[in-house]
């Protein structure tokens, strides 16, 4: 593809064709963005001492101050006037622990109140409600026609509260799953149960961890996800519940103490019920006479100020400098749950460190590209893409002058033996997923030309708005898409440590990060240095 060499040397067409790839190679020397430099920034941004950089937590603010300190050292200017920060307000809703409880009553009117944390899956996040009713033990709350297994076959759940276990039947030692095709130990397996549960006409569903899981609470099993469900955030103060959701059962995760108390006096324990179902591979469900359950949940709301970090490098052309190429990545993660820290080394300390290296590479150029460059470290990605949405609603540079967005999210991992399912697509050492929906054929063509000059291979297999994983809609580039700005989203993939304490620095592949960052730099350089603005021939507004 054409680059700055063409504007300097007016050579023959054949010579230009031969030099186009050579020019791109010269854009970045082999050691301009190095693994060592990236590792240095990653050691701070991915440190567990930041406690997962949760939105509204001190760890995220410390990480942002680190980014700003590096930008100042590089001499890169702030994009928001005199400040590198772009603040915005969110509203955080959490359970009110004084008013949230599960009460289990007998026909003698004896009551036991359990105040262990409750995590609401449907509707997602804390809300205000009060439901009560008779309780039914419904096994795993699972239907698997392939194996002739259906917990709902002889069940009458209408108007009841269902008690179920997570997962599915396993071998006696709990190590072998008896129903193949789904990783039942994964949180994602709950999707298999949702349709049956949501259409059951039950008042509520209480999910507890089965004894074979080795844990007693949801936060022990899924610490990262429990942190996400413990609160909900929004950019708007007033939210209304979906009327369709109001007619569906509340689906909750609760401590196993709730199940133990419900089953007390029935002659069963959760342990022997699980053993019975698993050994026979047959459903076993029953109403629990003489007991009723009341679930009370209340919420409280607070305002939180979050910030994006933005910096700019001015272009060298007196006219084209008014146009911008954006490089983006989110700095926030899901935070910590008690003593369990989700450090988020890959998600997304990796993309944030990559952006720093790219910014430094551009700043060190003797002559800057024709167009200006905006570097954007957003917050709020993990809670709804709020940082990028806030930026798009209040842009620091004109939206109509924004040429493209190159977004990096999770670029630091290599496929492991555990990454074998359709839910965990991963790339090897010399490959990266590039996710797009072909808004601009020209932008993809530029990336493909860069692909030819590097050992890194670009894999588009996760692209498109209809891909089952929906990655095109799941990171900050999508808010740019909605403004008809063409994007490329770079990711090494979704590993099994996604949103878990296993996402740590020790599993990061720094040479791979350097390869990806170099490629993104070269693509951005090419886009910023073209005489003509890239054409958007398939804008989102026309979809």
Residue pairs with C-beta under 8 A, 6 or more apart in sequence:
1 20
1 24
1 445
1 446
1 449
1 526
2 16
2 20
2 530
2 531
3 20
3 23
3 24
3 27
3 525
3 526
3 529
3 530
4 23
4 367
4 369
4 370
4 529
5 19
5 20
5 22
5 23
5 26
6 16
6 20
6 23
7 531
11 19
20 449
21 449
21 452
21 453
24 449
24 450
24 453
24 522
24 526
25 453
27 521
27 522
27 525
27 526
28 361
28 518
28 521
28 522
28 525
32 361
32 364
32 518
32 521
33 357
33 358
33 360
33 361
33 514
33 517
33 518
33 521
34 357
34 514
35 510
35 511
35 513
35 514
36 510
37 357
37 360
37 514
38 353
38 354
38 357
38 510
38 513
38 514
38 517
39 508
39 510
41 70
41 352
41 353
41 356
41 357
42 345
42 349
42 350
42 353
42 412
42 505
42 508
42 510
42 513
43 505
44 63
44 66
45 53
45 63
45 66
45 331
45 349
45 352
45 353
46 343
46 344
46 345
46 346
46 349
46 350
46 353
46 504
46 505
46 508
47 343
47 505
48 341
48 343
48 504
49 59
50 59
50 60
50 62
50 63
50 343
51 57
51 58
51 59
51 335
51 336
51 341
52 59
52 227
52 333
52 334
52 335
52 336
52 341
52 342
52 343
52 344
53 59
53 60
53 63
53 331
53 332
53 333
53 335
53 344
53 349
54 60
54 227
54 332
54 333
54 334
54 335
54 336
55 90
55 233
55 304
55 306
55 332
55 335
55 379
55 380
55 382
55 383
56 90
56 92
56 304
56 306
57 335
57 336
59 335
60 331
60 332
60 379
61 307
63 331
63 349
63 352
64 85
64 307
64 309
64 331
64 377
64 379
67 84
67 309
67 331
67 352
67 356
67 377
68 84
68 85
68 309
70 356
71 78
71 84
71 309
71 311
71 359
71 375
74 359
74 360
74 363
75 363
76 311
76 312
76 313
76 359
76 363
76 375
77 311
77 312
77 313
77 314
78 84
78 310
78 311
78 312
79 86
79 310
79 311
79 312
79 374
79 375
79 376
79 396
79 397
80 86
80 310
80 396
84 309
84 310
84 311
85 307
85 308
85 309
85 310
86 307
86 308
86 309
86 310
86 390
86 391
86 394
86 396
87 305
87 306
87 307
88 235
88 305
88 306
88 307
88 308
88 380
88 386
88 387
88 390
88 394
89 235
89 303
89 304
89 305
89 306
90 233
90 234
90 235
90 303
90 304
90 306
90 380
90 383
90 386
91 233
91 234
91 235
91 236
91 237
91 301
91 302
91 303
91 304
92 231
92 232
92 233
92 301
92 302
92 303
92 304
93 125
93 126
93 231
93 232
93 233
93 234
93 299
93 300
93 301
94 126
94 230
94 231
94 299
94 300
94 302
95 117
95 118
95 126
95 230
95 297
95 298
95 299
95 300
96 298
96 299
96 300
97 115
99 296
99 297
99 298
100 115
100 118
100 296
100 297
100 298
101 113
101 114
101 115
101 295
101 296
102 113
102 114
102 118
102 206
102 254
102 258
102 293
102 294
102 295
102 296
103 111
103 112
103 113
103 114
103 293
103 294
103 295
103 296
104 111
104 112
104 114
104 258
104 261
104 262
104 291
104 292
104 293
105 111
105 112
105 291
105 292
105 293
105 294
106 265
106 290
106 291
107 290
107 291
112 261
114 254
114 255
114 257
114 258
114 261
116 217
116 254
116 255
116 257
116 258
117 217
117 218
117 219
117 226
117 230
117 255
118 252
118 253
118 254
118 295
118 297
119 218
119 219
119 226
119 229
119 230
119 252
119 253
119 254
120 126
120 127
120 229
120 250
120 251
120 252
120 297
121 190
121 207
121 229
121 251
121 252
121 253
122 194
122 197
122 198
122 245
122 248
122 249
122 250
122 251
123 241
123 242
123 245
123 250
124 229
124 232
125 229
125 231
125 232
126 230
126 231
126 232
126 297
126 299
127 241
127 297
127 299
128 297
128 298
128 299
129 250
129 295
129 296
129 297
130 294
130 295
130 296
130 297
131 161
131 203
131 204
131 250
131 294
131 295
132 161
132 203
132 292
132 293
132 294
132 295
133 159
133 160
133 161
133 203
133 204
133 292
133 293
134 159
134 160
134 161
134 287
134 288
134 291
134 292
134 293
135 160
135 161
135 162
135 163
135 262
135 287
135 288
135 291
135 292
135 293
136 155
136 156
136 157
136 160
136 161
136 162
136 163
136 202
136 285
136 286
136 287
136 288
137 163
137 164
137 262
137 263
137 268
137 273
137 285
137 286
137 287
137 288
138 151
138 152
138 155
138 157
138 162
138 163
138 164
138 285
139 151
139 164
139 165
139 273
139 277
139 283
139 284
139 285
140 151
140 164
140 165
140 166
140 167
140 168
140 169
140 193
140 277
141 151
141 162
141 164
141 165
141 193
141 196
141 197
141 205
141 207
142 149
142 150
142 151
142 164
142 168
142 192
142 193
142 196
143 149
143 150
143 151
143 152
143 193
143 196
144 150
144 168
144 179
146 179
146 181
147 178
147 179
147 281
149 169
149 179
149 281
149 282
149 283
150 283
151 164
151 283
151 285
152 196
152 200
153 283
154 283
154 285
155 285
157 200
157 201
157 202
158 200
158 201
158 202
159 201
159 202
159 203
160 202
160 203
160 287
161 202
161 203
161 204
161 205
161 206
161 293
161 295
162 197
162 200
162 202
162 204
162 205
162 206
162 249
163 206
163 208
163 258
163 259
163 262
163 288
164 193
164 197
164 205
164 206
164 207
164 208
165 207
165 208
165 209
165 210
165 270
165 274
166 189
166 190
166 207
166 208
166 209
166 210
166 213
166 221
167 184
167 185
167 189
167 210
167 212
167 213
168 177
168 178
168 179
168 182
168 184
168 189
169 177
169 178
169 179
169 277
169 278
169 281
170 176
170 177
170 178
170 184
170 212
170 278
171 178
171 278
172 275
172 278
172 279
174 212
174 213
174 214
177 183
177 184
177 185
178 278
178 281
182 189
182 192
183 189
183 421
183 423
185 213
186 423
187 222
187 225
188 423
190 207
194 251
197 205
197 249
197 251
198 248
198 249
198 251
200 249
201 249
202 249
203 249
203 250
204 249
204 250
204 251
204 252
204 295
205 249
205 250
205 251
205 252
206 252
206 253
206 254
206 258
206 259
206 293
206 295
207 218
207 251
207 252
207 253
207 254
208 253
208 254
208 255
208 256
208 258
208 259
208 270
209 215
209 216
209 217
209 218
209 220
209 221
209 256
210 270
210 274
211 256
211 270
211 271
211 274
212 274
212 278
213 221
215 221
216 255
216 256
216 257
217 255
217 256
218 226
218 253
218 254
218 255
219 226
219 227
219 337
219 338
219 340
222 500
223 337
223 338
223 340
223 342
223 500
223 501
224 334
224 337
224 342
224 499
224 500
224 501
225 334
225 499
226 253
226 337
227 334
227 335
227 336
227 337
227 342
228 334
228 382
228 383
228 499
229 253
230 337
232 383
233 304
233 380
233 383
233 384
233 386
234 384
235 384
235 386
235 389
235 390
237 301
237 303
250 295
252 295
256 270
259 270
260 269
260 270
262 288
262 291
262 293
263 269
263 270
263 273
263 288
265 290
265 291
266 288
273 284
276 284
277 283
277 284
306 379
306 380
306 386
306 387
307 379
308 376
308 377
308 378
308 379
308 387
308 390
308 391
309 331
309 376
309 377
310 374
310 375
310 376
310 377
310 391
310 396
311 359
311 374
311 375
312 324
312 372
312 373
312 374
312 375
312 396
312 397
313 359
313 362
313 363
313 368
313 372
313 373
313 375
314 321
314 368
314 372
315 321
315 323
315 368
315 369
315 370
315 371
315 372
315 373
315 528
316 367
316 368
316 369
316 370
317 370
317 371
320 370
320 371
321 370
321 371
321 372
322 372
322 401
323 371
323 372
323 401
323 402
323 403
323 533
324 371
324 372
324 373
324 374
324 397
324 401
324 402
324 403
325 369
325 371
325 372
325 373
325 374
325 403
325 404
325 406
325 524
325 527
325 528
326 373
326 374
326 375
326 376
326 402
326 404
326 405
326 406
326 480
326 485
327 355
327 358
327 359
327 373
327 374
327 375
327 376
327 405
327 406
327 407
327 408
327 520
327 524
328 355
328 375
328 376
328 377
328 378
328 388
328 405
328 406
328 407
328 408
328 476
328 477
328 480
329 348
329 351
329 352
329 354
329 355
329 376
329 377
329 378
329 407
329 408
329 409
329 476
330 348
330 351
330 352
330 377
330 378
330 379
330 380
330 381
330 382
330 387
330 388
330 409
330 475
330 476
331 348
331 349
331 352
331 377
331 378
331 379
332 348
332 378
332 379
332 380
332 381
332 382
332 383
332 387
333 342
333 343
333 344
333 347
333 348
333 349
333 382
334 342
334 344
334 382
334 499
335 342
336 342
340 501
341 501
342 499
342 500
342 501
342 503
343 349
343 501
343 503
343 504
343 505
344 503
345 412
345 503
345 504
345 505
345 507
345 508
346 410
346 411
346 412
346 413
346 492
346 495
346 497
346 503
346 507
346 508
347 409
347 410
347 498
347 499
347 503
348 381
348 408
348 409
348 410
349 412
350 408
350 410
350 411
350 412
350 413
350 492
350 508
350 513
351 407
351 408
351 409
351 410
351 411
351 490
352 377
353 513
354 408
354 411
354 513
354 516
354 517
354 520
355 375
355 377
355 408
357 514
357 517
358 375
358 517
358 520
358 521
358 524
359 373
359 375
361 521
362 368
362 369
362 373
362 521
362 524
362 525
369 525
369 528
369 529
370 528
370 529
370 530
370 531
371 403
371 527
371 528
371 529
372 397
372 528
373 524
373 528
374 396
374 397
374 402
376 388
376 391
378 387
378 388
378 391
378 476
379 386
379 387
380 386
380 387
380 388
380 389
380 390
381 387
381 388
381 409
381 475
381 476
385 475
385 476
385 478
385 479
387 476
388 476
388 477
388 478
388 479
388 480
389 479
391 479
392 399
392 479
392 480
392 482
392 483
395 402
399 483
399 485
402 480
402 483
402 485
403 485
403 527
403 528
403 533
403 534
404 440
404 443
404 485
404 486
404 487
404 488
404 524
404 527
404 534
405 477
405 480
405 485
405 486
405 487
405 488
406 487
406 488
406 490
406 520
406 523
406 524
407 475
407 476
407 477
407 480
407 487
407 488
407 489
407 490
408 489
408 490
408 491
408 516
408 517
408 520
409 475
409 476
409 489
409 490
409 491
410 491
410 492
410 493
410 494
410 498
411 432
411 490
411 491
411 492
411 512
411 513
411 516
411 517
412 492
412 508
412 509
412 510
412 512
412 513
413 426
413 492
413 493
413 495
413 497
413 507
413 508
413 509
413 512
414 426
414 427
414 428
414 429
414 492
414 509
414 512
415 426
415 427
415 428
415 493
415 495
416 426
416 495
416 496
418 424
418 495
418 496
419 425
419 426
419 493
419 495
419 496
422 468
422 469
423 469
423 494
424 493
424 494
424 495
424 496
424 498
425 433
425 461
425 462
425 469
425 493
425 494
426 492
426 493
426 494
426 495
427 433
427 459
427 492
427 493
429 509
429 511
429 512
430 455
430 456
430 457
430 512
430 515
431 456
431 457
431 458
431 459
432 456
432 457
432 458
432 459
432 490
432 491
432 492
432 512
432 515
432 516
432 519
433 459
433 460
433 461
433 462
433 471
433 490
433 491
433 492
433 493
434 447
434 458
434 459
434 460
434 463
434 488
434 489
434 490
435 460
435 462
435 463
435 471
435 472
435 488
435 489
435 490
435 491
436 443
436 444
436 460
436 463
436 472
436 486
436 487
436 488
436 489
437 463
437 464
437 465
437 472
437 481
437 538
438 444
438 463
438 538
439 481
439 484
439 485
439 486
439 487
439 536
439 537
439 538
439 539
439 540
440 486
440 534
440 535
440 536
440 537
440 538
441 535
441 537
441 538
442 534
442 535
442 537
443 486
443 488
443 527
443 534
444 460
444 488
446 523
446 526
446 527
446 534
447 458
447 488
447 523
448 458
449 526
450 519
450 522
450 523
450 526
451 457
451 458
451 519
453 522
454 515
454 518
454 519
454 522
455 515
456 515
456 516
456 518
456 519
458 519
462 469
462 471
462 472
462 491
463 472
464 472
465 472
465 473
465 543
469 494
471 489
471 491
471 494
472 478
472 481
472 489
475 489
475 491
477 487
477 488
477 489
478 487
480 487
481 487
481 540
482 540
483 540
484 536
484 539
484 540
484 541
485 536
486 534
486 536
488 523
490 516
490 519
490 520
492 512
492 516
495 503
496 502
497 503
497 504
497 507
527 534
